[in-house]
Amino acid sequence: MNSTVLDHHATATQLYEAAGTDFSKLNWLESYWAAWYLWIGNPIIATGLMSFIMHEVVYFGRCVPWIIIDAIPYFRKWKLQPGKVPSAKEQWECTKLVLFSHFTIELPQIWFFHPLAEACGMQTWQVPMPTWTTIAAQVALFFVFEDAFHYFVHQALHYGPLYKHIHKIHHKYSAPFGLAAEYAHPAEVLILGMGTIGGPLLFCWMTQNLHIFTVYVWVTLRLFQAIDAHSGYDFPWSLNHIVPFWSGADHHDFHHMAFVNNYSTSFRWLDYMFGTDDKYRAYKQRISAASGKDRAAIEKKLLEQTEQEGIVAADEAERRSVFGAKGKRE
């Protein structure tokens, strides 16, 4: 690696000159990428600004369609918990906490990501970019890593003290909606965020072959997955009906409703392998077995029953933060 690349005081112009970048051979995306770094001048500031703006635009941009859908009664036929539509007040309260976490936790994380990424050997300002096949393969790997990380850490967050003091905030809504994807305690945002950026950083450190543009593609898809999983809607064209092992809203909505089961994010296989989807599968089987005439009534009854069981399970988890399994104070 050229020594100039390691100089954090070098301007973008100096970096491109030292790398011998031929701008005439860049495609339109690469040209705009380089133009951004040249315009800002400082690569660290350029990466920090672009990363944070990208995150905010993608997150809230993806939430807008779900806000609109929640406001249109026609779509209730596909809502997993049709009797629970978030009010404008709930959405605004949710947005305020999400913004607080974004500016107090995620902004510093994003801002210091550039020097940390470069320390691991990640390319940021460099062009040309990797091929789409390389990007797709790396993003697929990050999905698998994050899903496994989230599965085990999420289960840990359901343990008494961690649930009571951290994860309980995220379970405020038994019927989640898009904006609630990142409605969580700042500590949870930090902890689970490690699964999102940890995979790319570890991969880069091991291979020295990763461009931050690939990370942006990964983060964008991960945000889409998280927001859609919290949307509360299961359409016939939802991805889980096309890819059987994809989790989707149908899978995660049950977790919020029942408190237990379905701890993974993107895929269903770890919950299936470890048996942490037994209640979910029994629930779906009972609904499927119902006849068309009685299906709506049976589904409503099961929804109410499952939610009540979820309340009991959440209360029990919270009590474990004070009392031991035998009722003795810890």
N, C-alpha and C positions, 0 to 999 in steps of 0.2 A: 504494500500500500504506500502511495506517495506520502512523504512526510508532511506535505502541505495539508493533506486531508486531515491529519491529526491536530493541526493547529486551529484551535477553536476561535482564534482571533482573526483568521483569514476571512476575507469577504467572499461572497459567492462568485464574483468575477474572478478572483484569484484562484479559487478552487477549480473552476471550469477551465481556466487557462492552464493550470498545472496538470490537469487531467487530459489536456489536449482534446477537448470535446469538439466534435465536428457537428455544428448545429444544422448544417445543410442536410444531414442524413437522419434527422429526427422526424418522427410522425407528429401529428397535430397535438396529441396528448403530451408527448415528451417535450414539445416546444413550449407549450403553456406551463408545464411543470418547471422547466428551466427558467422561463420568464418570471415566474412567481419568486423564485429564489433570487434572481438578479434584481428584481424590483425591490424586494425587502432588503436585500444586501447581506443581512446577518442570517446564516443558516439556522442557528438555534431559534431565533425569533420567528423566522419563516416557518419552520416545522411546528413550533408551538402554536402559532396562530392558526395554521392550516388544520392541525389536528383537532383543536378545540372547536373551531367553526364547523368542521366536518361533523364532529360528534353531535353538536347542538342541532344542526340542520337535519341530519339523518334522524335523530331521536324524535324531535318534535314534528318533523315533516312526516314521519311514519305514523305518529299518533293522530294527526289531523283526520285522516280517513276514518279511523275508529271513533273519533268524537262525532263525526258526521253520521256514521252508521248508528251510533247509540241514540241519536236524535230522531231517527226515522223508524217508526213502528213497524214498517214492512219487514224489516230485517229480524224482528223478534223470533220468527219461526226457526231461525238458526242459532239463536242465543242459547247457550248451555244452561243458564239459570235465568229464564225469561222474566221472572218476577223481580229481578234485581238489576235495574238500570241506573248507572251512576248519575247523580244530580249534578247540576252546574257547580254547586257549592263543594261537593266532594271532589270534583275534578280540579277546581281551583286550589283547594287545600292540598291535594296531591301534588299539583304543579309547583307550589311554593316549596315543599320539602325537596322535591326533585331538583329544583334550581339551586337550593341551598347546598345540596350534596354536590352538584356539578361544579359550583364555584369554590367550595371549601375543600373538597376532597379530590374530585376528578381534574380540576384545572391544574393544581400543583403536580399531580401525577402525570398529566399530559405534558406540562411545561418542561419537566425534567426528563421526559422520555427520550428526547433527542440525544443528550450527552450519554445517557445510559445505553441507548440503542447503538450509538457509534462505538462505545466502549466494548460492546459485544460483537462489533464488526458489521453492523447493519448499514446498508446503503440508504441515504436519505435524499440528498440533492442530486445524486448521480443519475445520468441518463446515458444510454437508453435503458429502458425498463425491462424486466424479465418477460418472457413469453407468457401467453395466457395459459398454456398447458402447465408451465411451472407454477404459476400463481394458483391454478385450480388444485394441483396436487398438494401444495403447501397449506392452502386454506382447509382442505379436507382433513389434513393431519391436525390442524389447530382445532377443528370441530371435535375430533375424537378426544384430544387431550383435555379440552375445556369441559367436555361432557363428563369425563371421568373425574376430573378435579371437582367439579360442581357437585357431582353425586355424593361423594364422600364428605365434602365440607358442608354441604347442605344438611346432610343427616346429622352432623355434629352440631349444627346450629339449632337443631331441634332438642338438644340436650338442655335440661333445666335452666341453669344459669345463663347459658348462651342464648337460649330462647327468650327468657324473661327480659334480659338486658339489651339484647341486640335484635334477634330475628322476629320478635313479636310485632314490631312496627310493620314489617312487610305483610304480616298476616292480618292486618287490620281489615282488609276486604276479603270476605269469604267468596265473593263473586268479583274477581279482578277485572280490570279494564286496561286498555293500552297504556295510558299514562302511568299506571301503577307498576310497570315493569322495573323501574328503578326507584320505586317508593320504598326506601329502606333506611335503616340506621347508617350513619356515615361509616361506622366500623364495618358493617356488612358490605357496603359499596367497595371499601378498600380491600376486604378479604376476598370477596368473589371476583373482584376486578383482577386479582392476581392470576386467576385462571385464564382470563382473557388475554392479558399481555405476557403472562409467564410462559405460555407455549411458544409464541414467536421469539421471545428473548432466549429461551433455552435452545430452541432450534438454531437460532442464529449463532449462538455461542459455540454450538457443537459443529456446525457446518460452514460458518462464515459465508453463507449464501442466502441472503434475504434482503429484499428491498422494502422500504417502509410503505410503498404503494400497495404491496401485497397485504401488509398489516391493515391498511385502510379498507381494502376489499373485505378482509376478514371481519373487522370491527363493524362494518356496514351490515354484512350478512348476519352477524351475531346480534346486533341491535334489532334487525328485522325479526329474527327468530324470537328474541325475548319479548318484544312488544306484541307480536302475533300470538305468542303462547299465553299472554295475559289479556288478550282481547275479549275473551268470553264468548267467542263465536266459532262454530264449526260448520263451515260451508261444504257442500258436496265437492267443490273444487279445491278444498284445503289440501295442503301438501301431504298430510298424514293419510289421505285417501289414495294418494298416488305412490308414496314411499311408505310401506307398511311399518318400518322401524322408526319413522319420524314421530316425535312426540306430539307437538302441536297443542293448540288450546284445549282440545278434548282431553288430553292427558294431564296437562298442568292445572286446568280448572278444577279437576277432581282433588288435586293436592290442596288447593286453597279451601275447598269446601269440606274435605274430610280431615284435613290437617296431616294425616299420615299418607304413606304411599307416594309413588311417583316423584322421586327426589332428583331425577336427572333433568337436563335441560333440552338438548336437541334430539336425543335418541331414546328408545325404549328398552334397549337390550340389557343394560345394567340392572334396571328395576326387575326385569324378567329373570335374569340370572340369579339375583339375590332374593327373589321372592317378595320384593317390596312393592309389588303391584297386585297382590292377591285380592285385596278389597276392591280395587278398581276393576279387575277382570270379573269378579263376582257381580259387581254392580252393573256392568255392561251386559253380562249374560242374562241377568234378571230383566233388564229392559228389553233386550232382544227377544226373550221368550214371551213377552206380553203380546197379546193380540192387538190388531189395529184399533179395535173398538175401545179397549181398556188401556191402551198404551199411555195416553196422556195422563190419565188419573194415576196409574201405577208409577209413572216417571215422576210426577209431582210428589207423590208420597215418599218415593225413594230419595228425592232431593232433600225433602224436609228431614227425613230420618238420618241421612248421611251428614247433613249440616249439624244436627244435634249431637251426633256422635263425634263430629269434629270439634265442637265446643267443649265437650267432655274431655277429649284427648288433649286439647290445648291447655285446659285448666290443670289437667294431671301433669303435663310437662312443666308447667309453671310452678306447681307445688313441689316438684322435685328440686327446685332451686333453693328451697327452704328446708324440706324434710327428706330424709333418706327413704329408701325403699321400704323399711320396716316402721316408718312413721317417726323415727327419731330425728331430732334436729341435727343437721349436718354442721 
